[in-house]
Amino acid sequence: MTQNEKEAMALAVITAGKRMLESSLTVETWGNISVRSETGEICITPSGMSYQEIEPSDLVFLDPEGNVIEGSRIPSIETQMHVRIYQNRPDARAILHTHPVESSVFGVLRKPIPVITDEIAQTIGGEISVAEYALPGSDALAENAVAALGEKNACLLANHGAVCVGKDLAACFKAATVLETGAEIYQKALAVDGCEPVELKADDVKAMYDFAQNRYGQR
Ligand SMILES: [Zn+2]
């Protein structure tokens, strides 16, 4: 991890914190954010600090096992969750833990959001599962989040927000936005009397996800 890379990681996390707050994906100091370097070091938000006030020196750097290697602040309470997700998802280079409104409805109901839109298929890659309940900051919550995520890019935590992973923070925000709009659409579809939302077929979901991840856009 070079000095340049460290500064870029810190800037990305700080910018994402402000964006998460401004886009109403969280309130107050809830939620947390991290990015991982090519060599495995993790840069994570400090615990309980205002996103508007976090400076580069407030960020905490961890080794791949979660030991602090730089920074004087106490790292996020959900550090273990970030570390365990990175250990299980070599493809993930960023994690965004949000406390959003629309998708949290399903975390509270403990009801997964099926793949009901093409965007969910392309961006998240499958049903948005709800991790079993465990106390914030616990090892159990970390394990439950890993299990609910699987190879997908988002999951809900029972009664406690959402987790999005991606190749960078832009990908995490895309997943968070798709999750939030998908949840809103699902609520509205469920509210229509006498009708049931139609879930997309697994083969179509797989084909769309593969296309979106590997072949979509400009060459
Ligand atoms: Zn949280």
Residues whose N, C-alpha, C, O or C-beta is under 5 A from the ligand:
A	BS01	ZN	G31 G161
